[in-house]
Amino acid sequence: MRRRRIWQLAAGGAAIAVAGCGMALILAGQSAALVPDPARARAMMPAIVAYLESSTYRKEDGLGDYSAADYQTGRIRWLCNAALVEVRSAGGRWRAGMDVACGNYERRSSAVDLLDGGDMGHVVMVLSGGSRYQVVSAASEGGISPDPAWIGRHFSRQAAGVVDSGTGPVASMPDDQALLAFGCAADVQGAYGSQAAETWPCRPQ
């Protein structure tokens, strides 16, 4: 069964979900064949997260309708999680394939709101480096996920089979990261808000 990506939007005072386009990183449990070196995978995470949370990724995928000033001042936080599907050697570099979830968050008085976001589909990155990794290139899936043709071109045959079967790892939303980023305690119950897709009370850490 094909998993449909969801882009949550607050519109007309009600939270709605519509099909969308295409984040700290979560290392999902995988077989040794797909992620043979968990320590290496964890070491790649800062570079991967930095790319996903950059304006480059956000703009290339046409995500968010907020100004550069909104992000620069911290009024809006674009945050992401990723669940690794595979990490494999690629001619002296490393190829990492993952499922990604991102959202735009805002602090509003005593609450934190998810303004929009959802599962962004799959991203494959090529990274260089050993002790310190850098993203050299990246490709995003786009459209409905999983797209078997795109997955087949960018993932290994074994990983593509896992993704296309619907049993691959799925990234969770970075809600707790957003709460912490705004100085609030994490792991609190959220609710659908009148002006946001979801909202959480901001309790001091």
BAKE-343131 format. One record per residue (C-alpha): residue number from 0; residue in one letter; x, y, z. Coordinates in pm, whole numbers, plus 32768, in hexadecimal, padded with zeros to 4 digits. Layout:
N
> NUM_A_X_Y_Z .
...
//
This chain:
205
> 0_M_8000_8000_8000 .
> 1_R_8083_8158_7FA7 .
> 2_R_80AF_8241_80CD .
> 3_R_8023_8399_808C .
> 4_R_80EA_84C1_8104 .
> 5_I_8025_85BD_81CC .
> 6_W_805A_8735_81D6 .
> 7_Q_7F98_87C5_82FA .
> 8_L_7F14_8926_82D6 .
> 9_A_7E49_8A07_83B8 .
> 10_A_7D3A_8AA5_82E4 .
> 11_G_7BF2_8B48_8335 .
> 12_G_7C26_8B07_84A8 .
> 13_A_7C29_898D_8479 .
> 14_A_7D46_8899_8452 .
> 15_I_7D3A_87E7_8304 .
> 16_A_7E1C_86ED_8257 .
> 17_V_7E67_86F1_80E5 .
> 18_A_7F59_863B_8001 .
> 19_G_80AD_86E2_8010 .
> 20_C_8201_86F3_7F6B .
> 21_G_8316_8665_7FE6 .
> 22_M_8554_868F_8478 .
> 23_A_86AB_8657_85D4 .
> 24_L_86D4_850F_851C .
> 25_I_864B_83C5_859B .
> 26_L_8709_8288_854F .
> 27_A_8602_817F_8515 .
> 28_G_8647_8012_8553 .
> 29_Q_86BE_7F6C_8415 .
> 30_S_876D_7E2C_83B2 .
> 31_A_88E9_7E23_83B2 .
> 32_A_88E0_7E0F_8237 .
> 33_L_8838_7F65_8213 .
> 34_V_88E2_8026_832F .
> 35_P_8A1A_7F55_8372 .
> 36_D_8AC8_8056_8450 .
> 37_P_89D9_8105_8543 .
> 38_A_8AF5_81D2_85D7 .
> 39_R_8B49_8261_8481 .
> 40_A_89D9_82A4_8441 .
> 41_R_89BD_8366_8588 .
> 42_A_8AF4_842E_852E .
> 43_M_8A4F_8495_83E7 .
> 44_M_8918_8519_8494 .
> 45_P_898D_867D_84DF .
> 46_A_89E2_86BA_8372 .
> 47_I_889F_861C_82F9 .
> 48_V_87C8_86E0_83ED .
> 49_A_887E_8825_839A .
> 50_Y_882E_87F4_822A .
> 51_L_86C0_879B_8265 .
> 52_E_8691_88CB_8343 .
> 53_S_8744_89B5_8251 .
> 54_S_869F_8AB3_816E .
> 55_T_8732_89F2_8049 .
> 56_Y_8659_88BF_8087 .
> 57_R_852C_898C_80EC .
> 58_K_853A_8A69_7FB5 .
> 59_E_858E_8954_7EC0 .
> 60_D_8458_8896_7F2A .
> 61_G_8381_89D0_7F3B .
> 62_L_8330_899C_80AA .
> 63_G_829A_8AA7_8188 .
> 64_D_820F_8BFF_8139 .
> 65_Y_82D3_8CC3_8239 .
> 66_S_83D8_8DD2_8202 .
> 67_A_854D_8DAD_8232 .
> 68_A_852F_8EA0_8354 .
> 69_D_8434_8DBC_8402 .
> 70_Y_8537_8CA5_8405 .
> 71_Q_8664_8D84_844D .
> 72_T_85C3_8E21_857E .
> 73_G_854F_8CCE_85FE .
> 74_R_83DF_8D2D_85F6 .
> 75_I_83A8_8BFC_851A .
> 76_R_8478_8AC1_854B .
> 77_W_8495_89CA_842B .
> 78_L_84F3_887F_84CD .
> 79_C_851B_8720_8445 .
> 80_N_8541_85B2_84A2 .
> 81_A_85BF_849E_83C0 .
> 82_A_85B1_8324_83DB .
> 83_L_86D0_827A_8327 .
> 84_V_8678_8169_8231 .
> 85_E_87D9_8118_81BF .
> 86_V_8942_8190_81C4 .
> 87_R_8A33_8105_80C0 .
> 88_S_8B88_814F_802F .
> 89_A_8B8D_8217_7EEB .
> 90_G_8CE6_8238_7E50 .
> 91_G_8D9A_82C4_7F7E .
> 92_R_8C66_837A_7FF5 .
> 93_W_8B27_830A_80A4 .
> 94_R_89C6_82F5_8022 .
> 95_A_88B6_8318_8129 .
> 96_G_8746_82E1_80DC .
> 97_M_8639_8348_81D1 .
> 98_D_84D1_83A5_8212 .
> 99_V_84A6_850E_8284 .
> 100_A_83A4_85CE_834F .
> 101_C_83B0_8747_8385 .
> 102_G_82DE_8862_840B .
> 103_N_82CA_89D9_843D .
> 104_Y_829A_8A2B_85AE .
> 105_E_824E_8B70_8661 .
> 106_R_8250_8BDB_87CF .
> 107_R_810D_8C91_8828 .
> 108_S_80F8_8D18_898D .
> 109_S_80D2_8BDD_8A60 .
> 110_A_80BE_8AE3_8942 .
> 111_V_8183_8A55_8820 .
> 112_D_80CB_8A28_86D8 .
> 113_L_810F_8944_85B0 .
> 114_L_80AF_8A29_8491 .
> 115_D_80E2_892C_837B .
> 116_G_81AD_87F6_8332 .
> 117_G_81A1_8680_830E .
> 118_D_8251_855E_826B .
> 119_M_832B_85E5_8152 .
> 120_G_836B_8496_80AF .
> 121_H_84C8_8412_8068 .
> 122_V_8615_84C2_803F .
> 123_V_875E_8429_7FCD .
> 124_M_88A3_84DF_801E .
> 125_V_8A0B_84A9_7FBB .
> 126_L_8AFA_8504_80D6 .
> 127_S_8C71_852E_80E1 .
> 128_G_8D5C_8521_8209 .
> 129_G_8DBA_8434_831E .
> 130_S_8DB8_84CF_8478 .
> 131_R_8CF8_85FE_83F8 .
> 132_Y_8BFA_85C8_82E5 .
> 133_Q_8B7A_86BD_81E2 .
> 134_V_8A53_86A0_80F6 .
> 135_V_8AD5_86A9_7F90 .
> 136_S_8989_867A_7EDC .
> 137_A_8821_8620_7F28 .
> 138_A_86EC_85B0_7E6C .
> 139_S_8585_85C3_7EE9 .
> 140_E_8468_84E1_7E84 .
> 141_G_8345_85CF_7E47 .
> 142_G_81DB_8573_7E01 .
> 143_I_8133_8446_7E9E .
> 144_S_8219_8369_7F6F .
> 145_P_8298_826A_7F35 .
> 146_D_82D0_82A3_7DC2 .
> 147_P_8355_814F_7D4C .
> 148_A_840A_81DF_7C1E .
> 149_W_84BE_82E8_7CEC .
> 150_I_8508_81F5_7E05 .
> 151_G_8596_80FB_7D0B .
> 152_R_8684_81FF_7C7B .
> 153_H_8707_827F_7DC7 .
> 154_F_8705_8159_7EB9 .
> 155_S_87AE_8007_7EAB .
> 156_R_86D4_7EE9_7E35 .
> 157_Q_86AF_7E60_7F96 .
> 158_A_8659_7FB1_802F .
> 159_A_8568_8001_7F13 .
> 160_G_84B1_7EBD_7F5C .
> 161_V_848C_7F1E_80C9 .
> 162_V_8409_807B_8075 .
> 163_D_831C_8009_7F62 .
> 164_S_828A_7EFB_8041 .
> 165_G_8222_8002_813E .
> 166_T_82F8_7F69_8252 .
> 167_G_840F_806A_824B .
> 168_P_8450_815C_836A .
> 169_V_8379_8295_837B .
> 170_A_83FA_83D4_841B .
> 171_S_8337_8468_853D .
> 172_M_82E6_85D8_8556 .
> 173_P_83E7_86A9_8617 .
> 174_D_82E7_8726_8713 .
> 175_D_83BF_86F0_8847 .
> 176_Q_84E6_879C_879E .
> 177_A_8406_88C7_8759 .
> 178_L_8397_88DF_88C3 .
> 179_L_84FF_88D1_893B .
> 180_A_856D_89D0_8836 .
> 181_F_8472_8AC9_88C2 .
> 182_G_84DB_8A85_8A2A .
> 183_C_83B3_89A7_8A80 .
> 184_A_83A5_8851_8B22 .
> 185_A_8386_8732_8A2E .
> 186_D_82A4_8601_8A38 .
> 187_V_815E_86BA_8A76 .
> 188_Q_800D_866C_89DC .
> 189_G_7FB0_873B_88AC .
> 190_A_7E5B_878F_881C .
> 191_Y_7DCF_8818_86DA .
> 192_G_7DB6_8991_86F1 .
> 193_S_7CD3_8A93_8652 .
> 194_Q_7DF5_8B47_85AA .
> 195_A_7EF0_8A2D_8582 .
> 196_A_7F03_88C6_850D .
> 197_E_7F66_8862_866F .
> 198_T_7FBE_891C_87AD .
> 199_W_8070_88C7_88F5 .
> 200_P_8077_8981_8A41 .
> 201_C_81CB_8A1A_8A8A .
> 202_R_8237_89AB_8BE4 .
> 203_P_838A_8A1E_8C6B .
> 204_Q_849D_891A_8C4E .
//
